[in-house]
């Protein structure tokens, strides 16, 4: 039997155990004491056997119960677990016996739907760019916005780190001081909507994420949260399966591109 048939990458194994999202394992290994069969490991790509003895800060790592929470994040709450300034983060708002972490990020001034879990495997699927999980945001832009002003969002806005992927954008109403817009993204560049608005000269008053894949806020007030049902978790997994590209290598098909 080949070695790879009986071993697994350490970062994948720890993510599956809910210890940290896969992309956060490297930082975890640098800051914490993790040993495999008595030997400290600092490289996330190290291959281990799933029956090896793994200790995290002296305690044996065991598979926890998987938990899933949907939170309506208030403004001024950060969505990173670690913060050098000691600011309140999204995990402080949820009562959970298990160690949980946010799936992706919402910046400090953005409100709305964010998912928190200890399921590292699902986190990796939902945050990986190849799966194109749609995220819908409600924006309020100062003043009157025309449909033509939104066209660059639909075709791609050039930012300092490259052009954004095609997105959906539509005007949904007006407020006393601005225009209400709904934007659907299929990628996750850092502060993407805020940077697109800045590039297009649109003054953003407020920004709220109202859905993530099949999940919606559905009347959940800011600061409130609820557990996901098994049906909802299964729905998230199915969406990643539907959106997975047929070919893992080469140019990936984008949901808004026309098939040839």
N, C-alpha and C positions, 0 to 999 in steps of 0.2 A: 504493500500500500504506500502511495506517495505521501510525503510529509505534509503537503498542503491539504491532503484529505482528512487529516486528523488535527490540524491546527487552525488558528484564526488570528487575524491581526488584533493586537491588544486594543487599539482605539475602537474598532468595531465591537469587540466583546464588551468593553466598558460602556459603550453607548447602548448596547442591547440590555445591559444590566441597569441602565438608568443612572449611572454615576455622573455622566456628563454628556452633552451632545458631542458627536464625533469630532466636530471641528474645534471643540474646546478641550479635548483630551491632552494635547501637547502642553497647554498652559497648566493644566491640572497636574501633570507629571512633574513639571518644573517646580511647582510650589508645594506639592504634597509628597509624602513618603509612601510610595507604592512598591511593594515587593512581590515577586513571583518566585515561589519556592525558596524564599529567603534572600533573593537577590534583587536589589533595587533596580527598577526599570525607568528610564527617562525618555526612551524613544517610542512614540506612538505606533510605529510600524512593526514593532517587535512581534514575532509570531509566537503564540503560546498554545498550550493544550487546554481545552475548556475544563479539564479536571485538575489543572494545576492549582496549587494553593496561592490565592491572591489576597494580600493584606493591604488595606488602605489605612494609613496612620495607625497601624497595629491591629486593626479589626478586619475580620474576614469579610470579603465582598460576597454578598449573596443577592440573588435576584429579588428585587422588591415587587410589591404589587404595582401594576401599571395604573397610573391615574391621569386624568385628562380634565383640564379646566378651561372654560371660556370666560375671559374677563373683559369688561368694558373699561379700558384704561382711562383714568382721569388725566387732565392736563397737569404738567409739572412732575409727573411720576416717570422715572427712567425705567427702561426695559433691559438693562444689563444687570446681571446678578452681582457683580463686583463693582464697587465704586469707591475711588480713593477719597471722595468727599463725604462719604457716609450718608448719601441722600436716599430717600425712600425709593425702593424699586418695586416692581410688580409682584415679586414673590412675597413681599411683606403684606400684601392685601389678601392673601389666600391662606386659609388654615388647612395645612396638609401635613400628615405624619411623614410622608415621603419627601425627599429632596427633589424639588421641581425646578425647571428652568424654562424661560420663554422660547417659543418657536419663532425665530426671527426677531425683528425689533420695530418698535415705533419710537420716533424721537420724542424728546421731552415735552414738546408743545403739541404733539399730535394725540388725539383721543381715539377711543374706539376699540375694536375687536382685536384681542391678542390671545393666542393659545398658549397654555403652560402645561407641561407634562414632564414625566421622567422617562418617557419612551424615546430613547435616542434613535432607534431605527426609523420611527415615523417622523421624527424631527428632521432627520437627514433627507428623507423623501420630500417633505414639504418645503424645505429650504433650498434644495438642489435646483439650479437653473434649468436643467434639462426637462423638468416635469411641467413647467409653465402653469403652476397653480394660480388661477385668477384671484386677484384681490381688488375689491371695489372700495373706492374712497368717495366721500362726499366733501366737496370743497365749496367755500363761499369766497368769491372774488369781489373785491371792492369795485363798485361802479357797474356799468352795463357791458357785458361781454357778448360779442357776436359769434355766430357759428363758425365763421371763417377764421376767427382768432384761435379756435381750437384745432384747426386742421393740422398744424405741426405736431400736436400730441398724437394724432391718429397715424401720422406717417413716420414720426421719429424726430426727436429734438437733439441737436448736437450739444453735448456737454463736454467738460474737460476730460472725462474718462471715456469718451466715445458717444456714439449716437444711441439713443434709447430705442428699444424695440417698439413696433407698432402697438398702440393702445386704443381703447375705446374712450370716447369723450362725448358727452351730450349735456345740453342745458336742461335742467329739471325744474327751474323756477327762479323766483327773485325774492330778495329781502328788502327792507327799507333802505339799506345802504349798499347792496351788492347783488351778485348773480350766483345762483346755486348750480353747481356743476357736478356731474357724476363721472368719475374716471375709473376705468378698469385696467389694471396693470397685469402683465404676464411675466414680469421679471422683478428683481429686487435690488436695484442700485441704491446706494446710500442716499437718504434724503431725496429720493428721485423726484417726487412731485413738487417739493419746494424748489428744487433746482430748476425743474422745467418751467415753473411759473416765473422764477427770476429771469431765466433766459428769454422768456416771451414777454416780459414786462407786465406780468399780471400780479396784482397786489393781493396776496393770499391773506384772508381774514381768519379763517378757521379750516382745519383739516381733520376729518374723522374717517377711520376705516370701518365700513359697515358690513363687510363680508370677507370670508376667506374660504375659497372653494365652496362647498355646500353649506358652510356655517354662516349664520347671520346673527345680528344682535337681538332682533325680535323683542324690542321693548326693554332690554336689560339696561338699567340706569348706570351712569358713571360710578365706578367703584364697586359695582355689584359683579358677582361671578356665579357660575353654575358648573356642575359636572356635565361632561358629555355622556350621552347614552352610547351603548355598544353599537347601535345602528349608525350613529353619527361618526364614530371612530371608523367603522367599516366603510362608511361613505367616503371618508378622507382617503383611505387606502385605495379604494376603487378608482377615485379620481386620479391618483398618481399613476395607476395602471393604465387608465384610458389615455392619459396625456404623455405617457412614455414614448419617446421617438422609436420608430421601427429599427433604425440603425444607430447604435451608440456612438459611432465614429462618423466624422465628416460633418457637413452642414446639417443643422437641426431644423426641422420644420416648425414654424411658428404658427400658433392658432389663427392669426389674422392674415397669414399669407395664403395666396391662392395655390391650390395644388396644380401641378403641371400634368 
